[in-house]
Structure formats: C-alpha cells, structure tokens
Amino acid sequence: MEEKLKQYQDIKIKLSPEELLAKKKEYLEFIRGLRFDYIEEFPLERLLPGMPNYHKYKCRTNFFNGVFTTIEYLKRIKLINSSETKEECEEFLKFCDTIRGTKRFYTQVDIDKANKVLDVLIKELS
C-alpha cells in the first residue's frame, strides 16, 4: 500500500501555460469556496448525515481532506511558489498527518489552521 501511495505522489503533471492559468483560476474559486462558503460553527448536537447543511460544515473530515488534497495538487502542478505559502502548506499537511486515522473531534483551533492555510493560498493564487 505504501509503495502505491509513493508512486502516486511521484506522478508529475505537465500543463501548458494556458491550462495552468485555467487551473489557477479554477482552484482560486474552489479555495475561496472552502474558506468562505463552509460553516465554521459547531452544531449543538453530533453532526450526522442527513442533517441540514451536513456537507457544508468545516468540522468534518471531508473538509480537511479537501484542503489537504487541494494543497497536494497545487504543489504537483507547481502553483505554490512563495516560501511563506510553501511553509504554511507543509505545516498544514504535517498537522493532517498527525490526525489521520484518529477518531478525535475537530476543534476551533483545527478550523483556524485550515482557514489560515486557505487565506495564504488565496493570496498566492490571486
């Protein structure tokens, strides 16, 4: 399993300048959605599928996975260039590695980390 993951991570994506610009615009819009269209508040009861706006809460693993995979993709297509952005992204990826596979609930501190990296990415891609 580890070998397959490593092979996936080594795949290089080559895009033309026009394709790269289109991806940059597409991901900027997507990242803005992650940052501003998701709900930061925590529900009063445990969040379960079928609840109103279930898929729009930041306190879900899928939200964090979305940020994680977006960073990985942007790194792969070389849209992350500034040292500040690279550092913030690496910190967030390390954070995600520490919580992967655990059953702990997300906290406001976790959401703040995600918001911080999303803000940096928005600045980088704008």
TIMI-2910 file (N, C-alpha, C, CB; in pm, 1 decimal, decimal comma, always signed):
<rs>
+----------+----------+----------+----------+----------+----------+----------+----------+----------+----------+----------+----------+------+
!      n_x !      n_y !      n_z !     ca_x !     ca_y !     ca_z !      c_x !      c_y !      c_z !     cb_x !     cb_y !     cb_z ! resn !
+----------+----------+----------+----------+----------+----------+----------+----------+----------+----------+----------+----------+------+
!    +82,7 !   -119,7 !     +0,0 !     +0,0 !     +0,0 !     +0,0 !    +87,0 !   +126,0 !     +0,0 !    -94,0 !     -0,2 !   +121,4 !  Met !
!   +188,3 !   +128,5 !    +86,4 !   +278,4 !   +243,3 !    +93,0 !   +345,3 !   +268,4 !    -42,4 !   +384,9 !   +221,3 !   +201,6 !  Glu !
!   +383,7 !   +161,0 !   -112,2 !   +450,5 !   +174,3 !   -241,5 !   +358,0 !   +237,5 !   -344,9 !   +498,8 !    +37,6 !   -290,8 !  Glu !
!   +231,0 !   +196,8 !   -345,5 !   +135,3 !   +255,2 !   -439,8 !   +116,0 !   +403,4 !   -411,7 !     +0,2 !   +181,8 !   -432,5 !  Lys !
!   +110,0 !   +441,0 !   -285,0 !    +95,6 !   +581,0 !   -248,7 !   +217,2 !   +659,8 !   -295,7 !    +76,7 !   +596,2 !    -97,0 !  Leu !
!   +335,5 !   +606,0 !   -274,7 !   +458,3 !   +673,8 !   -317,9 !   +458,9 !   +691,9 !   -469,8 !   +583,2 !   +593,8 !   -273,0 !  Lys !
!   +417,1 !   +590,7 !   -543,6 !   +412,2 !   +601,3 !   -689,0 !   +314,8 !   +711,4 !   -730,9 !   +371,3 !   +466,5 !   -751,9 !  Gln !
!   +201,4 !   +718,3 !   -664,9 !   +103,9 !   +822,4 !   -695,1 !   +162,7 !   +960,9 !   -669,6 !    -23,0 !   +802,6 !   -611,7 !  Tyr !
!   +232,7 !   +975,9 !   -557,9 !   +289,0 !  +1105,9 !   -521,6 !   +397,2 !  +1149,9 !   -619,2 !   +345,7 !  +1101,0 !   -380,8 !  Gln !
!   +462,6 !  +1056,2 !   -685,8 !   +570,1 !  +1088,4 !   -779,5 !   +520,4 !  +1124,1 !   -919,1 !   +664,9 !   +972,8 !   -788,9 !  Asp !
!   +392,1 !  +1110,2 !   -944,8 !   +337,6 !  +1142,3 !  -1077,1 !   +350,0 !  +1292,6 !  -1101,3 !   +188,6 !  +1096,7 !  -1089,0 !  Ile !
!   +407,1 !  +1328,3 !  -1212,3 !   +422,1 !  +1468,8 !  -1249,5 !   +311,6 !  +1505,8 !  -1347,7 !   +562,7 !  +1496,0 !  -1311,2 !  Lys !
!   +256,7 !  +1622,5 !  -1328,8 !   +150,9 !  +1671,7 !  -1417,0 !   +208,0 !  +1788,7 !  -1495,3 !    +22,2 !  +1714,0 !  -1336,3 !  Ile !
!   +203,2 !  +1777,8 !  -1627,2 !   +255,0 !  +1885,1 !  -1711,9 !   +138,4 !  +1953,0 !  -1781,7 !   +357,5 !  +1830,6 !  -1815,8 !  Lys !
!   +129,0 !  +2083,4 !  -1760,1 !    +22,1 !  +2162,1 !  -1819,9 !    +82,3 !  +2274,7 !  -1903,7 !    -71,8 !  +2219,2 !  -1710,7 !  Leu !
!    +12,1 !  +2309,7 !  -2009,2 !    +53,7 !  +2424,6 !  -2090,3 !    +30,0 !  +2550,7 !  -2007,4 !    -24,9 !  +2430,5 !  -2227,7 !  Ser !
!    +91,4 !  +2663,1 !  -2046,0 !    +66,7 !  +2788,6 !  -1972,4 !    -81,6 !  +2825,2 !  -1966,2 !   +143,9 !  +2902,8 !  -2037,1 !  Pro !
!   -153,9 !  +2799,9 !  -2074,0 !   -297,6 !  +2831,0 !  -2075,5 !   -374,1 !  +2740,1 !  -1979,3 !   -354,5 !  +2816,6 !  -2218,4 !  Glu !
!   -339,3 !  +2612,1 !  -1979,2 !   -404,0 !  +2516,8 !  -1888,1 !   -371,6 !  +2551,6 !  -1743,4 !   -359,5 !  +2372,0 !  -1919,4 !  Glu !
!   -247,0 !  +2591,1 !  -1718,8 !   -204,7 !  +2627,7 !  -1584,5 !   -281,8 !  +2750,0 !  -1534,1 !    -54,1 !  +2655,0 !  -1581,9 !  Leu !
!   -299,3 !  +2848,8 !  -1619,8 !   -376,6 !  +2967,5 !  -1583,3 !   -521,8 !  +2931,1 !  -1553,5 !   -370,3 !  +3071,9 !  -1695,5 !  Leu !
!   -578,6 !  +2842,9 !  -1634,6 !   -716,8 !  +2798,6 !  -1612,5 !   -728,4 !  +2724,0 !  -1479,3 !   -764,3 !  +2707,9 !  -1729,0 !  Ala !
!   -630,9 !  +2637,8 !  -1449,2 !   -631,5 !  +2564,0 !  -1321,2 !   -617,4 !  +2660,1 !  -1204,3 !   -517,6 !  +2459,0 !  -1317,5 !  Lys !
!   -533,5 !  +2760,6 !  -1221,2 !   -513,9 !  +2859,7 !  -1115,5 !   -645,4 !  +2929,8 !  -1083,4 !   -406,9 !  +2962,7 !  -1156,7 !  Lys !
!   -717,6 !  +2972,7 !  -1185,8 !   -847,3 !  +3038,3 !  -1165,8 !   -948,7 !  +2942,5 !  -1103,1 !   -901,3 !  +3091,7 !  -1299,4 !  Lys !
!   -951,5 !  +2820,3 !  -1154,6 !  -1044,8 !  +2719,1 !  -1103,5 !  -1020,2 !  +2691,4 !   -955,9 !  -1032,3 !  +2589,1 !  -1183,9 !  Glu !
!   -893,2 !  +2673,4 !   -918,8 !   -862,0 !  +2640,8 !   -779,9 !   -874,4 !  +2761,2 !   -688,2 !   -722,7 !  +2584,0 !   -770,2 !  Tyr !
!   -851,5 !  +2880,6 !   -738,5 !   -873,7 !  +3000,0 !   -657,3 !  -1021,5 !  +3008,6 !   -618,8 !   -829,1 !  +3128,2 !   -733,6 !  Leu !
!  -1108,7 !  +2985,3 !   -715,0 !  -1253,1 !  +2986,2 !   -686,4 !  -1290,0 !  +2875,2 !   -587,9 !  -1334,2 !  +2969,9 !   -817,1 !  Glu !
!  -1233,8 !  +2756,6 !   -607,4 !  -1261,3 !  +2643,2 !   -518,8 !  -1213,7 !  +2672,6 !   -376,5 !  -1193,4 !  +2515,4 !   -572,1 !  Phe !
!  -1093,1 !  +2728,1 !   -363,8 !  -1037,4 !  +2758,2 !   -231,5 !  -1118,2 !  +2867,6 !   -162,5 !   -889,9 !  +2801,0 !   -243,2 !  Ile !
!  -1161,7 !  +2966,9 !   -238,1 !  -1248,9 !  +3070,2 !   -179,1 !  -1378,0 !  +3007,1 !   -126,8 !  -1281,8 !  +3180,7 !   -283,7 !  Arg !
!  -1429,5 !  +2909,8 !   -199,0 !  -1548,3 !  +2838,2 !   -152,7 !  -1522,1 !  +2763,8 !    -22,8 !  -1595,7 !  +2740,8 !   -258,9 !  Gly !
!  -1408,3 !  +2694,6 !    -16,3 !  -1372,7 !  +2624,7 !   +107,3 !  -1359,7 !  +2722,7 !   +223,3 !  -1241,5 !  +2546,7 !    +89,1 !  Leu !
!  -1303,7 !  +2835,9 !   +196,7 !  -1278,2 !  +2933,3 !   +303,7 !  -1405,0 !  +3003,9 !   +349,2 !  -1176,9 !  +3036,1 !   +257,3 !  Arg !
!  -1489,5 !  +3045,6 !   +253,7 !  -1599,4 !  +3134,7 !   +289,7 !  -1739,3 !  +3073,5 !   +280,5 !  -1594,3 !  +3253,7 !   +203,4 !  Phe !
!  -1755,2 !  +2962,7 !   +211,2 !  -1888,4 !  +2904,4 !   +193,6 !  -1920,1 !  +2791,8 !   +291,1 !  -1902,4 !  +2853,3 !    +54,2 !  Asp !
!  -1824,1 !  +2751,4 !   +370,1 !  -1846,0 !  +2644,1 !   +466,4 !  -1877,6 !  +2702,3 !   +603,7 !  -1722,9 !  +2551,9 !   +474,0 !  Tyr !
!  -1947,4 !  +2625,5 !   +684,0 !  -1995,7 !  +2670,4 !   +815,1 !  -1888,2 !  +2645,7 !   +920,2 !  -2127,7 !  +2597,6 !   +853,9 !  Ile !
!  -1850,4 !  +2750,5 !   +991,0 !  -1746,0 !  +2738,8 !  +1092,7 !  -1800,5 !  +2699,3 !  +1229,1 !  -1671,3 !  +2868,8 !  +1104,5 !  Glu !
!  -1926,3 !  +2729,7 !  +1254,5 !  -1984,1 !  +2698,3 !  +1384,6 !  -1996,0 !  +2546,9 !  +1400,7 !  -2122,3 !  +2765,9 !  +1401,1 !  Glu !
!  -1999,1 !  +2506,0 !  +1524,8 !  -2018,6 !  +2365,5 !  +1556,5 !  -2165,9 !  +2343,3 !  +1587,6 !  -1928,6 !  +2321,3 !  +1675,9 !  Phe !
!  -2225,9 !  +2237,1 !  +1533,5 !  -2367,4 !  +2212,2 !  +1564,0 !  -2385,2 !  +2179,2 !  +1712,4 !  -2422,5 !  +2096,7 !  +1476,6 !  Pro !
!  -2505,4 !  +2202,3 !  +1762,2 !  -2532,4 !  +2177,1 !  +1903,5 !  -2532,2 !  +2028,1 !  +1936,8 !  -2665,8 !  +2237,9 !  +1942,2 !  Leu !
!  -2564,1 !  +1946,5 !  +1838,5 !  -2559,9 !  +1802,4 !  +1857,8 !  -2462,0 !  +1742,0 !  +1757,7 !  -2701,3 !  +1739,6 !  +1842,1 !  Glu !
!  -2430,1 !  +1614,8 !  +1778,6 !  -2334,6 !  +1549,8 !  +1689,4 !  -2382,8 !  +1557,0 !  +1544,7 !  -2312,8 !  +1403,3 !  +1731,2 !  Arg !
!  -2295,1 !  +1597,6 !  +1456,8 !  -2326,2 !  +1613,6 !  +1315,1 !  -2336,8 !  +1476,4 !  +1249,0 !  -2218,7 !  +1700,0 !  +1244,6 !  Leu !
!  -2450,9 !  +1452,4 !  +1185,9 !  -2475,5 !  +1323,9 !  +1120,6 !  -2526,3 !  +1346,5 !   +978,5 !  -2577,0 !  +1239,8 !  +1201,5 !  Leu !
!  -2496,8 !  +1252,0 !   +887,5 !  -2550,6 !  +1264,7 !   +751,4 !  -2702,7 !  +1280,6 !   +755,7 !  -2511,8 !  +1141,5 !   +665,5 !  Pro !
!  -2752,1 !  +1360,2 !   +666,1 !  -2896,5 !  +1385,0 !   +662,7 !  -2937,6 !  +1510,7 !   +736,5 !  -2969,4 !  +1268,3 !   +720,7 !  Gly !
!  -2848,6 !  +1562,1 !   +819,9 !  -2878,8 !  +1686,6 !   +890,1 !  -2868,1 !  +1802,2 !   +790,7 !  -2782,5 !  +1708,0 !  +1011,8 !  Met !
!  -2943,0 !  +1909,2 !   +812,9 !  -2934,4 !  +2024,0 !   +721,3 !  -2791,0 !  +2076,7 !   +711,5 !  -3028,5 !  +2136,8 !   +767,9 !  Pro !
!  -2747,4 !  +2102,0 !   +589,7 !  -2613,5 !  +2155,4 !   +561,7 !  -2499,4 !  +2066,7 !   +610,8 !  -2600,0 !  +2290,7 !   +623,9 !  Asn !
!  -2526,0 !  +1940,2 !   +629,2 !  -2424,4 !  +1845,3 !   +678,8 !  -2292,4 !  +1858,8 !   +603,6 !  -2475,7 !  +1701,3 !   +666,6 !  Tyr !
!  -2300,2 !  +1862,8 !   +471,8 !  -2179,8 !  +1863,5 !   +388,3 !  -2107,1 !  +1998,0 !   +388,8 !  -2216,1 !  +1826,8 !   +246,5 !  His !
!  -2163,9 !  +2100,3 !   +450,5 !  -2104,9 !  +2234,2 !   +448,7 !  -2033,2 !  +2272,4 !   +579,3 !  -2212,4 !  +2335,3 !   +419,9 !  Lys !
!  -2020,5 !  +2180,2 !   +672,0 !  -1953,8 !  +2210,8 !   +798,5 !  -1803,1 !  +2189,0 !   +786,8 !  -2011,4 !  +2124,3 !   +912,0 !  Tyr !
!  -1727,5 !  +2281,0 !   +842,5 !  -1582,2 !  +2267,7 !   +843,0 !  -1533,7 !  +2165,0 !   +944,5 !  -1518,3 !  +2401,6 !   +871,6 !  Lys !
!  -1617,8 !  +2127,8 !  +1037,7 !  -1576,7 !  +2033,8 !  +1142,4 !  -1586,8 !  +1888,1 !  +1097,3 !  -1661,6 !  +2054,5 !  +1266,7 !  Cys !
!  -1584,1 !  +1865,1 !   +967,2 !  -1590,4 !  +1729,7 !   +912,2 !  -1456,2 !  +1691,7 !   +849,3 !  -1704,0 !  +1718,6 !   +807,6 !  Arg !
!  -1427,5 !  +1563,7 !   +854,1 !  -1304,3 !  +1512,5 !   +795,3 !  -1297,5 !  +1544,1 !   +646,1 !  -1293,2 !  +1361,5 !   +818,0 !  Thr !
!  -1409,8 !  +1538,4 !   +576,5 !  -1409,2 !  +1565,6 !   +432,6 !  -1362,5 !  +1707,8 !   +401,5 !  -1548,3 !  +1543,3 !   +374,7 !  Asn !
!  -1394,3 !  +1802,4 !   +487,1 !  -1346,7 !  +1938,9 !   +466,5 !  -1194,1 !  +1941,6 !   +472,9 !  -1407,5 !  +2035,1 !   +572,0 !  Phe !
!  -1138,3 !  +1881,9 !   +576,2 !   -992,6 !  +1880,0 !   +592,2 !   -925,4 !  +1801,3 !   +480,0 !   -954,8 !  +1820,0 !   +727,9 !  Phe !
!   -987,4 !  +1692,5 !   +437,4 !   -933,6 !  +1616,0 !   +324,1 !   -935,1 !  +1700,4 !   +196,9 !  -1014,6 !  +1486,0 !   +302,8 !  Asn !
!  -1038,8 !  +1781,6 !   +178,9 !  -1046,7 !  +1868,5 !    +62,4 !   -933,2 !  +1970,3 !    +60,1 !  -1180,5 !  +1939,9 !    +59,6 !  Gly !
!   -902,5 !  +2027,7 !   +174,5 !   -791,9 !  +2123,5 !   +183,1 !   -659,9 !  +2051,3 !   +156,2 !   -789,1 !  +2193,1 !   +322,7 !  Val !
!   -643,3 !  +1934,8 !   +218,0 !   -521,1 !  +1855,6 !   +202,3 !   -496,3 !  +1820,1 !    +55,8 !   -529,4 !  +1727,8 !   +286,5 !  Phe !
!   -596,6 !  +1764,2 !     -9,9 !   -577,5 !  +1720,3 !   -148,9 !   -559,1 !  +1839,5 !   -243,2 !   -697,1 !  +1635,4 !   -194,9 !  Thr !
!   -621,0 !  +1950,9 !   -212,2 !   -601,7 !  +2071,7 !   -292,7 !   -456,5 !  +2117,7 !   -285,0 !   -696,3 !  +2184,5 !   -245,6 !  Thr !
!   -401,6 !  +2119,0 !   -165,3 !   -261,4 !  +2157,6 !   -148,5 !   -170,8 !  +2062,7 !   -226,1 !   -222,6 !  +2158,6 !     +0,9 !  Ile !
!   -195,2 !  +1932,9 !   -212,0 !   -111,9 !  +1834,7 !   -282,7 !   -116,7 !  +1857,3 !   -434,0 !   -157,8 !  +1691,3 !   -249,3 !  Glu !
!   -234,6 !  +1883,2 !   -486,0 !   -248,0 !  +1904,7 !   -630,1 !   -177,0 !  +2032,7 !   -673,4 !   -396,1 !  +1910,6 !   -669,8 !  Tyr !
!   -195,8 !  +2140,1 !   -598,3 !   -131,6 !  +2266,5 !   -632,7 !    +20,6 !  +2254,7 !   -627,6 !   -178,8 !  +2377,2 !   -538,4 !  Leu !
!    +70,7 !  +2176,9 !   -534,2 !   +214,8 !  +2151,2 !   -528,3 !   +259,3 !  +2075,5 !   -653,1 !   +251,3 !  +2071,3 !   -400,6 !  Lys !
!   +182,0 !  +1977,3 !   -691,3 !   +217,4 !  +1891,6 !   -804,5 !   +221,9 !  +1968,8 !   -936,3 !   +118,4 !  +1776,9 !   -815,7 !  Arg !
!   +132,4 !  +2065,2 !   -952,1 !   +132,3 !  +2142,7 !  -1076,8 !   +212,2 !  +2272,1 !  -1062,4 !    -11,5 !  +2174,8 !  -1119,3 !  Ile !
!   +280,1 !  +2285,2 !   -948,9 !   +373,2 !  +2396,1 !   -924,9 !   +306,5 !  +2533,9 !   -924,1 !   +480,9 !  +2394,4 !  -1029,6 !  Lys !
!   +191,7 !  +2542,6 !   -859,1 !   +126,0 !  +2672,0 !   -842,4 !   +154,0 !  +2733,5 !   -705,6 !    -23,7 !  +2657,3 !   -862,2 !  Leu !
!   +226,5 !  +2660,8 !   -621,8 !   +266,4 !  +2714,8 !   -491,6 !   +413,5 !  +2751,6 !   -503,8 !   +241,2 !  +2611,1 !   -373,4 !  Ile !
!   +442,0 !  +2881,9 !   -499,3 !   +578,0 !  +2927,3 !   -525,2 !   +643,2 !  +3005,0 !   -411,7 !   +578,2 !  +3010,9 !   -645,8 !  Asn !
!   +567,4 !  +3084,2 !   -339,0 !   +629,2 !  +3166,0 !   -234,0 !   +671,0 !  +3078,4 !   -116,3 !   +531,9 !  +3276,6 !   -186,6 !  Ser !
!   +778,0 !  +3116,8 !    -52,4 !   +827,7 !  +3038,0 !    +61,3 !   +728,8 !  +3040,1 !   +177,1 !   +964,1 !  +3091,2 !   +108,0 !  Ser !
!   +659,9 !  +3154,1 !   +196,5 !   +559,8 !  +3163,0 !   +304,0 !   +447,4 !  +3061,3 !   +280,3 !   +501,3 !  +3307,3 !   +312,6 !  Glu !
!   +399,1 !  +3054,8 !   +157,2 !   +290,2 !  +2962,9 !   +124,9 !   +336,0 !  +2818,8 !   +137,4 !   +237,5 !  +2989,3 !    -16,0 !  Thr !
!   +454,5 !  +2788,8 !    +88,2 !   +508,0 !  +2652,8 !    +98,6 !   +518,3 !  +2609,7 !   +244,4 !   +645,7 !  +2643,7 !    +30,9 !  Lys !
!   +567,2 !  +2699,9 !   +329,1 !   +582,7 !  +2669,7 !   +471,4 !   +447,2 !  +2644,3 !   +537,9 !   +655,4 !  +2784,5 !   +542,5 !  Glu !
!   +350,4 !  +2733,0 !   +511,5 !   +216,0 !  +2715,9 !   +569,4 !   +152,8 !  +2584,4 !   +523,4 !   +125,0 !  +2834,6 !   +530,4 !  Glu !
!   +168,5 !  +2554,8 !   +396,2 !   +110,7 !  +2431,0 !   +342,2 !   +175,0 !  +2308,9 !   +405,5 !   +127,1 !  +2425,6 !   +189,8 !  Cys !
!   +307,2 !  +2310,3 !   +419,3 !   +376,7 !  +2196,1 !   +480,6 !   +333,1 !  +2177,0 !   +625,4 !   +529,3 !  +2215,8 !   +473,9 !  Glu !
!   +315,3 !  +2286,7 !   +697,6 !   +267,6 !  +2277,4 !   +835,9 !   +127,8 !  +2215,4 !   +840,2 !   +266,2 !  +2417,1 !   +902,5 !  Glu !
!    +42,0 !  +2256,5 !   +748,6 !    -93,2 !  +2201,4 !   +747,0 !    -91,3 !  +2053,2 !   +709,6 !   -181,7 !  +2279,6 !   +648,9 !  Phe !
!    -10,0 !  +2015,6 !   +613,3 !     -1,0 !  +1874,5 !   +573,3 !    +50,8 !  +1789,5 !   +688,8 !    +90,7 !  +1858,5 !   +450,1 !  Leu !
!   +149,1 !  +1839,8 !   +762,6 !   +200,4 !  +1766,8 !   +879,5 !    +91,4 !  +1752,8 !   +985,3 !   +323,9 !  +1838,9 !   +939,2 !  Lys !
!    +16,5 !  +1860,4 !  +1006,7 !    -96,0 !  +1854,6 !  +1101,5 !   -194,6 !  +1745,2 !  +1060,3 !   -168,4 !  +1991,8 !  +1109,3 !  Phe !
!   -229,0 !  +1741,8 !   +931,8 !   -323,3 !  +1640,5 !   +882,8 !   -269,4 !  +1499,7 !   +904,0 !   -353,2 !  +1662,8 !   +734,4 !  Cys !
!   -139,0 !  +1482,6 !   +886,5 !    -78,2 !  +1351,3 !   +909,9 !    -91,6 !  +1308,8 !  +1055,5 !    +69,3 !  +1353,1 !   +869,9 !  Asp !
!    -87,2 !  +1404,8 !  +1148,4 !    -96,3 !  +1369,8 !  +1290,6 !   -237,2 !  +1327,8 !  +1331,3 !    -51,9 !  +1487,2 !  +1375,9 !  Thr !
!   -338,3 !  +1373,0 !  +1257,5 !   -475,7 !  +1338,8 !  +1296,2 !   -536,5 !  +1228,0 !  +1210,1 !   -562,9 !  +1461,9 !  +1288,1 !  Ile !
!   -467,4 !  +1190,4 !  +1103,2 !   -519,0 !  +1086,8 !  +1013,0 !   -539,2 !   +956,0 !  +1089,5 !   -422,5 !  +1065,1 !   +893,2 !  Arg !
!   -657,0 !   +899,0 !  +1074,3 !   -687,3 !   +771,0 !  +1135,9 !   -731,8 !   +779,0 !  +1280,9 !   -569,4 !   +684,3 !  +1127,2 !  Gly !
!   -734,5 !   +898,9 !  +1336,9 !   -781,8 !   +912,5 !  +1474,9 !   -932,6 !   +935,7 !  +1472,6 !   -708,3 !  +1029,6 !  +1548,9 !  Thr !
!   -993,0 !   +923,9 !  +1586,6 !  -1137,3 !   +945,5 !  +1595,3 !  -1169,5 !  +1071,1 !  +1675,3 !  -1205,5 !   +824,3 !  +1658,6 !  Lys !
!  -1069,4 !  +1154,1 !  +1691,2 !  -1092,7 !  +1275,0 !  +1770,0 !  -1179,9 !  +1373,0 !  +1692,1 !   -959,0 !  +1341,2 !  +1808,8 !  Arg !
!  -1248,8 !  +1456,9 !  +1765,2 !  -1332,7 !  +1558,4 !  +1703,3 !  -1247,5 !  +1681,4 !  +1671,3 !  -1451,9 !  +1595,9 !  +1795,9 !  Phe !
!  -1282,6 !  +1749,9 !  +1564,5 !  -1212,4 !  +1871,7 !  +1527,7 !  -1248,6 !  +1982,4 !  +1625,1 !  -1245,7 !  +1913,2 !  +1383,2 !  Tyr !
!  -1156,0 !  +2075,8 !  +1640,3 !  -1174,2 !  +2187,8 !  +1732,4 !  -1168,4 !  +2318,4 !  +1653,6 !  -1066,2 !  +2186,0 !  +1844,9 !  Thr !
!  -1196,8 !  +2427,9 !  +1721,4 !  -1186,1 !  +2558,7 !  +1658,1 !  -1041,5 !  +2586,4 !  +1618,2 !  -1238,1 !  +2669,0 !  +1752,3 !  Gln !
!   -946,6 !  +2539,5 !  +1696,8 !   -804,6 !  +2557,0 !  +1663,5 !   -773,2 !  +2489,2 !  +1530,1 !   -714,2 !  +2499,2 !  +1776,1 !  Val !
!   -829,3 !  +2370,9 !  +1508,2 !   -809,1 !  +2298,8 !  +1381,6 !   -867,1 !  +2377,9 !  +1264,3 !   -873,9 !  +2158,3 !  +1388,2 !  Asp !
!   -987,0 !  +2428,9 !  +1283,5 !  -1052,1 !  +2507,4 !  +1178,3 !   -971,9 !  +2634,8 !  +1151,1 !  -1198,1 !  +2542,5 !  +1218,3 !  Ile !
!   -918,5 !  +2695,4 !  +1256,3 !   -835,1 !  +2814,3 !  +1239,0 !   -710,4 !  +2782,7 !  +1155,8 !   -794,3 !  +2871,2 !  +1375,8 !  Asp !
!   -651,5 !  +2665,2 !  +1176,5 !   -535,2 !  +2623,8 !  +1096,1 !   -574,1 !  +2610,4 !   +949,5 !   -477,2 !  +2490,0 !  +1148,2 !  Lys !
!   -688,2 !  +2550,0 !   +924,4 !   -734,9 !  +2534,5 !   +786,6 !   -762,7 !  +2671,0 !   +724,3 !   -861,6 !  +2446,5 !   +781,7 !  Ala !
!   -828,1 !  +2759,0 !   +798,1 !   -856,8 !  +2893,1 !   +746,9 !   -728,2 !  +2969,4 !   +714,7 !   -940,2 !  +2971,8 !   +848,5 !  Asn !
!   -629,2 !  +2954,5 !   +799,9 !   -502,5 !  +3024,2 !   +779,6 !   -436,7 !  +2978,9 !   +649,4 !   -407,8 !  +3000,0 !   +898,7 !  Lys !
!   -431,5 !  +2848,2 !   +627,4 !   -368,4 !  +2799,2 !   +504,3 !   -451,7 !  +2836,6 !   +381,7 !   -349,2 !  +2646,4 !   +510,6 !  Val !
!   -582,5 !  +2837,4 !   +395,7 !   -668,2 !  +2879,4 !   +283,5 !   -645,6 !  +3027,0 !   +251,8 !   -817,8 !  +2854,0 !   +316,0 !  Leu !
!   -631,9 !  +3111,4 !   +353,9 !   -604,8 !  +3253,5 !   +331,7 !   -472,6 !  +3274,1 !   +257,4 !   -602,0 !  +3328,4 !   +465,4 !  Asp !
!   -371,7 !  +3198,0 !   +297,5 !   -240,0 !  +3207,3 !   +232,5 !   -249,6 !  +3161,9 !    +87,7 !   -135,0 !  +3122,4 !   +308,2 !  Val !
!   -324,6 !  +3056,2 !    +61,8 !   -342,0 !  +3006,7 !    -75,2 !   -418,0 !  +3107,0 !   -161,7 !   -415,7 !  +2872,5 !    -74,2 !  Leu !
!   -518,8 !  +3169,2 !   -105,3 !   -594,0 !  +3271,6 !   -178,5 !   -501,0 !  +3385,4 !   -217,7 !   -712,2 !  +3325,1 !    -93,5 !  Ile !
!   -418,6 !  +3428,9 !   -123,9 !   -322,2 !  +3536,1 !   -152,5 !   -224,8 !  +3492,0 !   -261,8 !   -244,6 !  +3575,7 !    -24,1 !  Lys !
!   -177,6 !  +3369,1 !   -254,4 !    -81,0 !  +3316,3 !   -353,2 !   -139,8 !  +3309,9 !   -493,5 !    -33,8 !  +3176,9 !   -311,8 !  Glu !
!   -264,7 !  +3269,1 !   -503,3 !   -325,2 !  +3246,9 !   -634,7 !   -392,9 !  +3371,9 !   -691,8 !   -425,9 !  +3135,1 !   -625,6 !  Leu !
!   -409,6 !  +3475,7 !   -610,6 !   -477,3 !  +3598,1 !   -656,7 !   -385,9 !  +3685,5 !   -740,1 !   -529,2 !  +3677,9 !   -538,0 !  Ser !
+----------+----------+----------+----------+----------+----------+----------+----------+----------+----------+----------+----------+------+
</rs>
